[in-house]
Amino acid sequence: MKNVNIGFIPLTDSAPLIVAKEQGFFEKQGLNVQLQKEVSWSNIRDKLIFGEVEAAHMLAPMLMATTLGIGGLKKHLVTAYSFGLNGNAVGVSNTLFNEMKQYDSDLLLKPRESAYVLKKLIQKRAANRQEPLRFAVVFPFSMHHYLLRHWLKSAGVDADRDVQIVVVPPSSVVKALEEKLIDGYCVGEPWSSHAVKCGTAVTLITGYEIWNNAPEKVLGVTKQWADENKTTHQKLITALYQASEWIDRVEHKEQLIKYLARPEYVGAPEASLCNAIDGDIYHPDTQFCRKVINFSVPFKYLANFPWQSHAEWILEQMKESNQIDDSVDIQKVAASIYLTDTYREIISSQGVVLPSVNHKKEGIHLQPWLLEGVELGEDCFI
């Protein structure tokens, strides 16, 4: 058995790691995997860089930042596996939501209008010389950050001038709301659903509604480790693919929730996990509930395929956020980090039909579509 240590953050989309461990997919590949629950994204990054873990459940933009040496140590990281699509949500405190309702009493029915309502409130606060609203994201280099900025920008809100964006670990969002340290957040599941269940927040809009079927976490490894451990890397990806396929089967949902609820894994209440997996977005005070079908996509639509066009979009957002400059060759960097050909080689060998290209056009498909005979999901931006 080959020993492999993998770090993860307690989030719903860490499920493929947990299922591959509990259902024996790792073991069937000859791997003895130890999962290490970490407290922060910076902690998981540093442990990967220094070899305390061989692989990690990581925010996709962290790979770009670390490879470029932004915000910490410089180390070339790569990925050949995506944990899925979507799974984030933007929410606000009950206090802020009640203020927003004064502008639109049907706000819960209009998620795509929420940023425009927020803009009115921001303008009022600025006129009254009140402090800017504080929104939490899980890390400066995260899809949460870029989706939040994109949502704000859609209504003409300047994320750098009109609000404050701060970093709060996912599982600490409820506490930050309770202590009035933040007014809102963009966070991954199950912590947005948990915040609502705890009565501390209201979900305004999901990540899916900001960008249909956006990328999220990836399996990160150092390039050096990938080069030196090709067979082990292949086995990891094979086991994770099989786990993602297992997760996608509705008859496994009950067992999946029980796995995730265990304290050594996600440790969230089963009710919050169930809402997160089912895509039930609700507010308990009004008993209002709406269904977001693709709130979280673990397998379908090639959810595990590491598209280099996803990496390029992330790099473009880093540029727009002034985290990188024009000297960065976006296509070259994306291709050096996203090992799409490696994924294709591994998964195609199992008889799975995959597209022959590493890029797709983003933001132009209003509904599911076919690429070389393979179904992909809609990908429109708000």
Residue pairs with C-beta under 8 A, 6 or more apart in sequence:
1 27
1 30
1 31
1 32
2 30
2 31
2 32
2 232
2 235
3 32
3 34
4 26
4 31
4 32
4 33
4 34
4 54
4 55
4 232
4 236
5 33
5 34
5 36
5 52
5 53
5 54
5 55
6 17
6 33
6 34
6 35
6 36
6 53
6 54
6 55
6 56
6 57
7 35
7 36
7 37
7 38
7 44
7 47
7 48
7 52
7 53
7 55
7 56
7 57
8 14
8 17
8 35
8 36
8 37
8 38
8 44
8 56
8 57
9 37
9 38
9 40
9 41
9 44
9 57
9 170
10 37
10 170
10 171
10 265
10 266
10 267
10 268
11 57
11 87
11 170
11 188
11 189
11 190
11 191
11 217
11 266
12 87
12 188
12 189
12 190
12 260
12 266
12 273
12 276
12 277
12 296
13 57
13 83
13 84
13 87
13 188
13 189
13 216
13 217
13 296
13 298
14 57
14 83
14 217
14 265
14 266
15 83
15 243
15 247
15 256
15 259
15 260
15 298
16 83
16 84
16 240
16 243
16 244
16 247
16 298
17 33
17 35
17 57
17 240
17 243
18 35
18 259
18 260
18 265
18 266
19 25
19 243
19 246
19 247
19 256
19 259
20 26
20 33
20 239
20 240
20 242
20 243
21 33
21 35
22 259
23 243
23 246
25 239
25 240
25 242
25 243
25 246
26 32
26 33
26 236
26 239
28 239
29 235
29 236
29 238
29 239
30 235
31 232
31 235
31 236
31 239
35 264
35 265
36 47
36 53
37 264
37 265
38 44
38 47
39 169
40 169
41 58
41 59
41 62
41 138
41 139
41 142
41 169
42 72
42 139
44 53
44 56
44 57
44 58
45 56
45 58
45 62
45 66
45 72
46 72
46 73
47 53
47 56
48 55
48 56
48 58
48 75
48 77
48 220
48 221
48 222
49 66
49 73
49 75
49 222
54 221
54 225
54 229
54 232
55 219
55 220
55 221
55 225
55 236
56 219
56 220
56 221
57 83
57 217
57 219
57 220
58 77
58 79
58 217
58 218
58 219
58 220
59 138
59 139
59 141
59 142
59 143
59 216
59 217
60 79
60 82
60 143
60 215
60 216
60 217
60 218
60 310
60 311
60 314
61 139
61 141
61 142
61 143
61 145
61 146
61 314
61 317
61 318
62 77
62 139
62 141
62 142
62 220
63 77
63 78
63 79
63 218
63 220
63 337
64 141
64 311
64 314
64 315
64 318
64 333
64 334
64 337
65 71
65 72
65 140
65 141
65 318
65 323
66 72
66 73
66 74
66 75
66 77
67 74
67 75
67 76
67 77
67 333
67 336
67 337
68 74
68 324
68 328
68 333
70 141
70 318
70 323
70 324
71 140
71 141
71 323
75 222
76 222
76 223
76 224
76 336
76 337
77 220
77 221
77 222
77 223
77 337
78 220
78 221
78 222
78 223
78 226
78 336
78 337
78 338
78 339
79 218
79 219
79 220
79 221
79 306
79 337
79 338
79 339
80 219
80 226
80 233
80 237
80 306
80 338
80 339
80 340
80 342
80 343
80 346
81 218
81 219
81 236
81 237
81 240
81 241
81 304
81 306
81 343
82 215
82 216
82 217
82 218
82 303
82 304
82 305
82 306
82 307
82 310
83 216
83 217
83 218
83 219
83 240
83 244
83 298
83 304
84 216
84 217
84 244
84 296
84 297
84 298
84 299
84 303
84 304
85 213
85 214
85 215
85 216
85 294
85 296
85 297
85 301
85 303
85 377
86 206
86 207
86 208
86 213
86 214
86 216
86 294
86 295
86 296
86 297
87 188
87 189
87 207
87 216
87 276
87 295
87 296
88 143
88 144
88 147
88 186
88 187
88 188
88 189
88 192
88 206
88 207
88 214
88 216
89 186
89 187
89 189
89 192
89 193
89 203
89 205
89 206
89 207
89 281
90 114
90 147
90 148
90 151
90 184
90 185
90 186
90 203
90 204
90 205
90 206
90 207
90 210
91 184
91 185
91 187
91 192
91 195
91 196
91 201
91 202
91 203
91 204
92 100
92 118
92 183
92 184
92 185
92 201
92 202
92 204
93 177
93 180
93 182
93 183
93 184
93 200
93 201
93 202
94 199
94 200
94 201
94 202
95 183
96 121
96 133
96 183
96 184
97 107
97 201
97 202
97 204
99 121
100 107
100 114
100 117
100 118
100 121
101 107
103 117
103 120
103 121
104 110
104 113
104 117
107 113
107 114
107 117
107 204
108 202
108 283
108 286
108 288
108 290
109 290
111 204
111 205
111 206
111 209
112 205
112 209
112 382
114 204
114 205
115 151
115 152
115 154
115 155
115 157
115 205
116 155
118 133
118 152
118 155
118 157
118 204
119 155
119 156
119 157
119 162
121 133
122 132
122 133
122 157
122 162
122 163
125 131
125 132
125 133
126 132
126 162
132 162
132 163
132 164
133 163
133 164
133 183
133 184
134 163
134 164
134 165
134 166
134 181
134 182
134 183
134 184
135 148
135 163
135 164
135 165
135 166
135 182
135 183
135 184
135 185
135 186
136 165
136 166
136 167
136 168
136 173
136 176
136 182
136 184
136 185
136 186
136 187
137 144
137 145
137 148
137 165
137 166
137 167
137 168
137 185
137 186
137 187
138 144
138 145
138 167
138 168
138 169
138 170
138 186
138 187
138 188
139 145
139 167
140 167
140 323
141 318
141 323
143 207
143 214
143 215
143 216
143 314
144 186
144 187
144 188
144 207
145 165
145 186
145 321
146 314
146 317
146 318
146 321
147 186
147 207
147 210
147 211
147 214
148 159
148 165
148 186
149 159
149 165
149 317
149 320
149 321
150 210
150 211
150 317
150 381
150 382
151 186
151 205
151 210
151 382
152 158
152 159
152 162
152 163
153 159
154 210
154 382
157 163
159 165
159 321
160 322
166 181
166 182
168 176
168 181
168 182
168 185
168 187
170 187
170 188
170 191
171 191
173 182
173 185
173 187
173 191
173 192
173 195
173 201
174 191
174 194
174 195
174 198
174 200
174 201
176 182
176 185
177 185
177 195
177 200
177 201
178 200
184 201
184 204
185 192
185 195
185 201
186 207
187 195
188 216
189 276
189 277
189 295
189 296
190 260
190 266
190 268
190 272
190 273
190 275
190 276
191 268
192 201
192 203
192 276
193 203
193 272
193 273
193 275
193 276
193 280
194 268
194 269
194 272
195 201
196 202
196 203
196 282
196 283
196 284
197 269
197 271
197 272
197 275
197 284
199 284
199 285
202 283
203 281
203 282
203 283
205 382
206 279
206 281
206 292
206 295
207 214
208 214
208 292
208 294
208 295
209 292
209 382
210 381
210 382
211 363
211 379
211 380
211 381
211 382
212 294
212 377
212 378
212 379
212 380
212 381
213 294
213 297
213 301
213 303
213 377
213 378
213 379
214 310
215 307
215 310
215 314
218 306
219 236
219 237
219 240
221 233
225 233
226 233
226 339
226 342
233 342
234 346
237 342
237 343
237 346
237 347
238 346
238 347
238 350
240 304
241 304
241 346
241 347
241 350
244 298
244 299
244 303
244 304
245 299
246 252
247 256
247 298
247 299
248 298
248 299
248 300
253 277
256 277
257 270
257 273
257 274
257 277
258 270
259 265
260 266
260 268
260 273
261 267
261 268
261 269
261 270
261 273
266 273
274 280
275 281
275 282
276 295
276 296
277 296
278 291
278 295
279 291
279 292
279 293
279 294
279 295
279 296
280 289
280 290
280 291
281 289
281 290
281 291
281 292
281 295
282 288
282 289
282 290
294 377
297 303
297 377
300 375
300 377
301 368
301 375
301 376
301 377
302 354
302 355
302 374
302 376
304 343
304 347
305 340
305 343
305 354
305 355
306 338
306 339
306 340
306 343
307 338
307 340
307 358
307 359
307 360
308 331
308 334
308 335
308 338
308 340
308 358
308 359
309 358
309 359
309 360
309 361
309 362
310 338
310 362
311 333
311 334
311 337
311 338
312 330
312 331
312 334
312 359
313 362
315 324
315 328
315 330
315 333
315 334
316 330
318 324
319 325
319 326
319 328
319 330
335 358
338 358
340 358
341 358
344 354
344 356
347 354
348 354
353 373
353 374
354 374
355 371
355 372
355 374
356 372
357 371
357 372
360 371
360 376
360 379
362 379
363 379
363 380
363 381
364 379
364 380
365 376
365 377
365 378
365 379
365 380
366 378
366 380
367 378
368 375
368 376
368 377
368 378
369 375
369 376
369 378
370 376
